[in-house]
Amino acid sequence: APAAYSWTGCYLGAGGGYGMFNQELRSNFANDPGNDAGGRGWFGTVQTGCDYQVASTIVIGAMADYDFSGIKGDMTIQRTSFVGSEKLKSSWAAGGRAGWLPSQQLLVFVSGGYTEARFGQVDFVFFNGFAAGTSLPKHTYSGWFLGSGYEYGIGWLPGLFWKSEYRFADYGADRLTVFFTATGAPTGTTVDSHKYTHAVRSELVWRFNFGGPVVARY
């Protein structure tokens, strides 16, 4: 019988990528038409997970990862002269994946699950650059993600793999209250923000069990 590799087992990974966030903004001002805003930048990531090879060409698994991010951009509130810098500081995701093995060293997969993203406080300034004295609080958004990618074995070192994935996340719409920076008191202005992210990530993955082919013994 030909030798066959097993994808059953656990792994650790680390890497980075490039991503962007987009958001639909609408304030409680009358006749606010709403507007879009967003940002982009680099991020780093660490990951862990376990897989189970259910058939000769089918793999299923569970995974979790954490991203530390430098993705940032500007946002404005319609019907005001406020503008502020917003940063996606970190995010994490947990879910599952299912994949197909076109060869023993290559896994093509889709993934999905639950995710949260933490955005920092936005301190507003006027368009002329002077401080407005108002801020939008830091906030953690929650939602879901879908992804697709591949994982390929680096032949010169058994157990070492290169993984790349595109991932989309929808964090839904949350309502935040603008507050006076000096006192923390609410200003009476609220902002509904519906956030999305797109990211392309690559990682080096170490699979603990992938030390070589499983050979039948008689």
Residue pairs with C-beta under 8 A, 6 or more apart in sequence:
1 216
3 213
3 214
3 215
4 56
4 104
4 213
4 214
5 104
5 105
5 153
5 210
5 212
5 213
5 214
6 53
6 209
6 210
6 214
7 51
7 52
7 53
7 59
7 101
7 107
7 207
7 210
8 51
8 52
8 53
8 209
9 50
9 51
9 207
9 208
9 209
9 210
10 48
10 49
10 50
10 51
10 207
10 208
10 209
11 48
11 49
11 50
11 51
11 161
11 205
11 206
11 207
11 208
12 46
12 47
12 48
12 205
12 206
13 45
13 46
13 47
13 48
13 49
13 65
13 163
13 203
13 204
13 205
13 206
14 44
14 45
14 46
14 47
14 203
14 204
15 44
15 45
15 163
15 201
15 202
15 203
15 204
16 42
16 43
16 44
16 45
16 201
16 202
16 203
17 42
17 43
17 45
17 199
17 200
17 201
17 202
18 40
18 41
18 42
18 43
18 199
18 200
19 40
19 41
19 42
19 43
19 69
19 71
19 88
19 197
19 198
19 199
19 200
19 201
20 38
20 39
20 40
20 41
20 71
20 197
20 198
20 199
21 38
21 39
21 40
21 71
21 73
21 88
21 117
21 195
21 196
21 197
21 198
22 36
22 37
22 38
22 195
22 196
22 197
22 198
23 36
23 37
23 38
23 75
23 193
23 194
23 195
23 196
24 34
24 35
24 36
24 173
24 192
24 193
24 194
25 34
25 35
25 36
25 37
25 75
25 76
25 77
25 78
25 191
25 192
25 193
26 32
26 34
26 35
26 78
26 191
26 192
27 77
27 78
27 79
27 80
27 189
27 190
27 191
27 192
28 189
28 190
28 191
29 78
29 79
29 80
29 189
31 79
32 78
32 79
33 78
34 78
35 76
35 78
37 73
37 74
37 75
37 76
37 86
38 73
39 71
39 72
39 73
39 74
39 86
39 87
39 88
40 71
40 73
41 69
41 70
41 71
41 72
42 70
42 71
43 67
43 68
43 69
43 70
43 71
43 199
43 201
44 67
44 68
44 69
45 65
45 66
45 67
45 68
45 201
45 203
46 65
46 66
47 63
47 64
47 65
47 66
47 203
47 205
48 63
48 64
48 65
49 61
49 62
49 63
49 64
49 97
50 61
50 62
50 63
51 59
51 60
51 61
52 59
52 60
52 61
53 59
54 60
56 101
57 100
57 101
57 102
58 98
58 99
58 100
58 101
59 98
59 99
59 100
59 101
59 107
59 109
60 96
60 97
60 98
60 99
61 96
61 97
61 98
61 99
62 94
62 95
62 96
62 97
63 94
63 95
63 96
63 97
63 111
64 92
64 93
64 94
64 95
65 92
65 93
66 90
66 91
66 92
67 90
67 91
67 92
67 199
68 89
68 90
69 87
69 88
69 89
69 90
69 91
70 87
71 87
71 88
71 197
72 85
72 86
72 87
72 88
73 85
73 86
74 83
74 84
74 85
74 86
75 83
75 84
75 85
75 86
75 122
76 82
76 83
76 84
77 124
77 178
77 189
77 191
80 189
81 126
81 127
81 132
82 124
82 125
82 126
82 132
82 134
83 124
83 125
83 126
83 127
84 122
84 123
84 124
84 125
84 135
84 136
85 122
85 123
86 119
86 120
86 122
86 136
87 119
87 120
88 117
88 118
88 119
88 197
89 118
89 119
89 120
89 138
90 117
90 118
91 115
91 116
91 117
91 118
91 169
91 197
92 115
92 116
93 113
93 114
93 115
93 116
93 145
93 167
93 169
94 113
94 114
94 115
95 111
95 112
95 113
95 114
95 115
95 145
96 111
96 112
96 113
97 109
97 110
97 111
97 112
97 147
98 109
98 110
99 107
99 108
99 109
99 110
99 151
100 107
100 108
100 109
101 107
101 108
102 108
104 153
105 152
105 153
105 155
106 150
106 151
106 152
106 153
107 150
107 151
107 152
108 149
108 150
109 148
109 149
109 150
109 151
110 146
110 147
110 148
111 145
111 146
111 147
111 148
111 149
111 165
111 167
112 144
112 145
112 146
112 147
113 144
113 145
114 142
114 143
114 144
114 145
115 142
115 143
115 144
115 145
115 169
115 171
116 140
116 141
116 142
116 143
117 140
117 141
117 143
117 169
117 171
117 195
117 197
118 138
118 139
118 140
118 141
119 138
119 139
119 140
119 141
119 195
120 138
121 135
121 136
121 137
121 138
122 135
122 136
123 131
123 135
123 181
124 131
124 132
124 133
124 134
124 135
124 136
124 178
125 131
125 132
126 132
131 181
133 180
133 181
133 182
134 178
134 179
134 180
134 181
134 187
134 189
135 178
135 179
135 180
135 181
136 176
136 178
136 179
136 191
137 176
137 177
137 179
139 174
139 176
141 171
141 172
141 174
141 195
142 171
142 172
143 169
143 170
143 171
143 172
143 195
144 169
144 170
145 167
145 168
145 169
145 170
146 167
146 168
147 165
147 166
147 167
147 168
148 165
148 166
149 163
149 164
149 165
149 166
150 163
150 164
150 165
151 161
151 162
151 163
151 205
152 161
152 162
152 163
153 160
153 161
153 210
154 160
154 161
154 162
158 210
158 211
158 212
159 206
159 207
159 208
159 209
159 210
159 211
160 204
160 205
160 206
160 207
161 204
161 205
161 206
161 207
161 210
162 202
162 203
162 204
162 205
163 202
163 203
163 204
163 205
164 200
164 201
164 202
164 203
165 200
165 201
165 202
166 198
166 199
166 200
167 197
167 198
167 199
167 200
167 201
168 196
168 197
168 198
169 196
169 197
169 199
170 196
171 194
171 195
171 196
171 197
172 194
172 195
173 192
173 193
173 194
174 192
174 193
175 190
175 191
175 192
176 190
176 191
176 193
177 186
177 187
177 189
177 190
178 186
178 187
178 189
178 190
178 191
179 185
179 186
179 187
180 186
180 187
